[in-house]
Amino acid sequence: MGRSLSLAASDVQIGGEVSRNSTLVCAPIVSDSVDEMLIQMGKAEELGADLVELRLDFLNNFNPPHHLQTLIKHCPLPTLVTYRPTWEGGRYNGDESQRQAALRLAVELRSEFVDVELKVAHEFLNSIGEKKPENVKIIVSSHNYENTPSVEELGNLVARIQASGCDVVKIATTALDIVDNARIFQVLAQSQVSMIGIAMGEKGLMSRILSAKFGGFLTFGSVESGAESAPGQPTVKDLLELYNFRNIGADTKVHGVIGNPIGHSKSPHIYNPAFKSVGFNGIYLPLLVDSVSNFLNAYSSPDFVGYSYTIPHKVDGLRCCDEVDPVAKAIGAISCMIKKPDGKLMGYNVDYVGAITAIEEGLRELNGWSGRSGSPLAGKLFVVMGAGGAGKALAYGAKEKGARVVVANRNYEKARELARNVGGDAVRLSDLKDFHPEEAMILANTTSVGMKPNIHLTPIPKEALKHYSLVFDAIYTPKLTRLLRESQETGAAIVYGTEMFINQAFVQFQNFTGLPAPKQFIRDLLERNT
Ligand code: NAP
């Protein structure tokens, strides 16, 4: 792309690529040697970053006159020079005048951007005076590693930074809750100056991605996982490929999966490419949510439109709906929420459709049921392990199909309540190993026991599996759980959680986009991602 970048917000031709936003992708280079930095710069260019941030404070044996010239001259991309001191969260703890001298040298060497901290911005800018070349832009930054202040305080901070005479304002705060990003978005959207606004930490991920939607000047993406310069930074590859960063515009509709934890979720890997494949202007994020109602209140704008729900928020999600479909109401949990054009939140439960269909197909194959009418589940003894959102969906679905339902749960009271609601029986999960009133029962695991990273765990001893003819596991990370592997070894037919996921993904895709799901495309994606 060469080394030129424009500051104009309307400039959306980035590196010959058409982008729906003007937000730049900056790759921080955090190597400890100049040689390694040169290699990482090349990688950043290959990955499609727009510029690199040279983190001089990560270098060992840094010799500014010699090394800065080499780094700036040989960088294939525009550079942002940062020499972060320890008092602002960086690694440099030497003499302040030498640090500022190195930054002045970066200005003289015409690094496209030079970052200086608010605390010393006045002094630094005075020291450059009229000597600053027109094409060198000064970013004045402020970092808060403790929290994200109120919109008013952030607004005051922007004004103070702006008053320093900088070209670009940078504010990085820490997200203690996902709702903190909303304040960053508000300040970014209102800013009259070029501004970088980022909330650091795992709960700040959306601020880095949606920076493009709210007009951020740039966002940071690491060259590779493990080479982040700040907590919560995605990789350049994820920004550009997984989140289709260049396709995010001010009118892009925001979707996501609400859960806690959420890092394991495959959903962003399915919905983002699927949206792109049909030209739908939407993004799908992992949303690490502590309180569903706080989240929905913070993101009440019409552009935040659709969510999947996973552990532990399916029941809370239902409580936050304005309207709930009858199936979700009967189950007592939602798996999907859509904001209707009038702003009302509509909840659905599409979990059981996928799971029950896949189990029925498995039974038909097992028993040669094809061609016969009615559900092969009718009259079967169906044991559901777990009484959370997925457990309720499976118990309700099996009952609908005429099965006799038994609920086994660690929390016995919850098992009893669910069993009562579906007209079935309850046992303690720990007693399930001794429960075998008959042979050829069906077993469905809806507990999270055995899910990544705890793949060595299983909710029921292998010995007890011989009483079941078919075993289903709702867990889909990993695809072959210990429970499914041991069931197979015991001779039972198995049904993967991926089938449940795929079937409900088709329905959710349609709910989110109003378009038919690209079924084969989604199947192939899931196959590649499990
Ligand atoms: P949830 O509402 O939070 O329920 C979790 C269930 O797991 C509860 O019954 C809980 O028992 C049980 N549990 C958790 N830790 C346990 C432990 N250490 N020992 C025994 N039981 C334990 O979650 P959910 O939404 O139902 O999801 C449950 C699982 O289904 C997750 O693995 C999720 O990924 C999977 N799922 C898959 C799909 C799919 O498409 N394949 C869809 C939805 C869910 P207590 O009541 O005793 O706490």
Boltz pocket constraint, residues with backbone or C-beta under 6 A from the ligand:
constraints:
  - pocket:
      binder: B
      contacts: [[A, 309], [A, 310], [A, 311], [A, 312], [A, 313], [A, 314], [A, 351], [A, 385], [A, 386], [A, 387], [A, 388], [A, 389], [A, 390], [A, 391], [A, 409], [A, 410], [A, 411], [A, 412], [A, 414], [A, 429], [A, 445], [A, 446], [A, 447], [A, 448], [A, 449], [A, 451], [A, 473], [A, 474], [A, 475], [A, 476], [A, 497], [A, 498], [A, 500], [A, 501], [A, 502], [A, 504]]
      max_distance: 6.0
